[in-house]
Amino acid sequence: MPLKLYFHPLASFCQKVLIALYENDTTFEPRLVDLTDPASNAAFKKIWPIGKFPVLRDEEKDRLVPESTIIIEYLAQHYPGRTQLVPADADLARQARMCDRFYDLHVHVPMQKIITDRLRPAGKNDPHGVEEAKALLRTACDMLNQDMRTKTWAMGDEFSMADCAAAPPLFYANMVMPFGDTHKNVARYLGRLVERPSYARVLKEAQPYLGLVPK
Ligand SMILES: N[C@@H](CCC(=O)N[C@@H](CS)C(=O)NCC(=O)O)C(=O)O
């Protein structure tokens, strides 16, 4: 099996890549990294000293591919399947990348900030940073609510990398800052994502760990 994925089922950026892999039934060897286990953490940092996952290893091509977006680009290029993760048309591809960036930077990062602040040791919280993150998340949801008025998926009719980027942060954002009553188009989009078989599988596999998400 040429592909190994270093990941954790609960980690939202890892889920983004899992969706892409499951969309195309891409075969890979799962390598679960437990960052709370010093041995697992140290072994992973030998592979990728930055210590953030997901990271893909392609044994056949002798390549190490970090960063969720770059992994999906790599899969689209070298292991394509029925779901075209990055559109072939250059203009559409740029728009898909722009959506991916929007979700990563303006939804995923603030959602992570809100959740990880709850894991900080007592006295080490960053209330100002969390307020900023909530404001950014609210602005992003306002914009997405407009954008998703008439669309099925982030790029319109076709599921793409942008939807892989959207599903995990929207799911967790809805847990920490519920938007069902305020952003109905985004909530309906999240409903479609949750029903998509690739993401439904990701959520099922994350289920045993969901209790670890701080309330
Ligand atoms: N830009 C990276 C972000 C990866 C990231 O933040 N991963 C989180 C898990 S969702 C992580 O590794 N957290 C552990 C840590 O920061 O120590 C990507 O897109 O892959």
The ligand as a Gaussian input file, in Angstrom:
#p B3LYP/6-31G(d) Opt

LIG

0 1
 N       -2.443000      24.018000       8.249000
 C       -2.477000      22.677000       8.756000
 C       -3.128000      22.695000      10.123000
 C       -3.026000      21.349000      10.800000
 C       -3.491000      21.390000      12.251000
 O       -3.654000      22.464000      12.854000
 N       -3.708000      20.202000      12.784000
 C       -4.086000      20.079000      14.179000
 C       -5.139000      18.992000      14.325000
 S       -6.666000      19.430000      13.571000
 C       -2.873000      19.651000      14.982000
 O       -2.001000      18.985000      14.486000
 N       -2.848000      20.044000      16.250000
 C       -1.821000      19.619000      17.154000
 C       -0.918000      20.705000      17.583000
 O       -1.083000      21.861000      17.131000
 O       -0.036000      20.415000      18.386000
 C       -3.233000      21.771000       7.767000
 O       -4.045000      22.291000       6.990000
 O       -2.984000      20.552000       7.729000

